[in-house]
Amino acid sequence: MQEKIISLEMRLMEQERQLDDLSKEVLRLSKVVERLSKECQAMRDAMQENLVKPLSEETPPPHY
């Protein structure tokens, strides 16, 4: 009986560790998603302000 309790406690500890690791990863990925969303919005804003020209309006490089 004692061995079962010890086994269950060890499994519980491992699950708690995994849950903590997963929570940290979710937080990290949430920050990445937020940063990428801001970058995408900045790109959209730049395109709206015509800071980025369509390829048809771009001047070709000098070697062309």
C-alpha positions in Angstrom: 0.0 0.0 0.0 2.8 2.4 0.9 4.4 1.8 -2.5 1.2 2.7 -4.3 1.0 5.9 -2.3 4.6 6.8 -3.2 4.0 5.9 -6.8 0.9 8.1 -6.9 2.7 11.0 -5.2 5.6 10.7 -7.7 3.2 10.7 -10.6 1.4 13.8 -9.2 4.7 15.6 -8.8 5.6 14.8 -12.4 2.2 16.0 -13.6 2.5 19.2 -11.6 6.0 19.8 -13.2 4.6 19.2 -16.7 1.7 21.5 -16.0 4.1 24.2 -14.8 6.3 23.7 -17.9 3.3 23.9 -20.2 2.0 27.1 -18.5 5.4 28.7 -19.0 5.4 27.7 -22.7 1.9 29.1 -23.2 3.0 32.4 -21.6 6.1 32.5 -23.9 4.0 31.8 -27.0 1.4 34.3 -26.0 4.1 37.0 -26.0 5.4 35.8 -29.4 1.9 36.0 -30.8 1.4 39.5 -29.4 4.7 40.7 -30.9 3.9 39.2 -34.3 0.4 40.7 -34.2 1.9 44.1 -33.6 4.4 43.6 -36.4 1.6 42.6 -38.8 -0.4 45.6 -37.8 2.6 47.9 -38.4 3.1 46.4 -41.9 -0.6 46.9 -42.6 -0.4 50.5 -41.4 2.7 51.1 -43.6 0.9 49.7 -46.6 -2.1 51.9 -45.9 0.2 55.0 -45.8 1.7 54.0 -49.1 5.1 53.7 -47.5 5.4 50.4 -49.3 4.9 50.8 -53.0 3.4 48.0 -55.2 6.1 46.2 -57.2 4.8 47.8 -60.4 5.7 51.3 -59.0 9.1 50.3 -57.6 12.2 51.7 -59.4 14.3 48.7 -60.7 17.9 48.4 -59.4 20.6 50.1 -61.4 21.9 46.9 -63.0 18.7 46.5 -65.0 
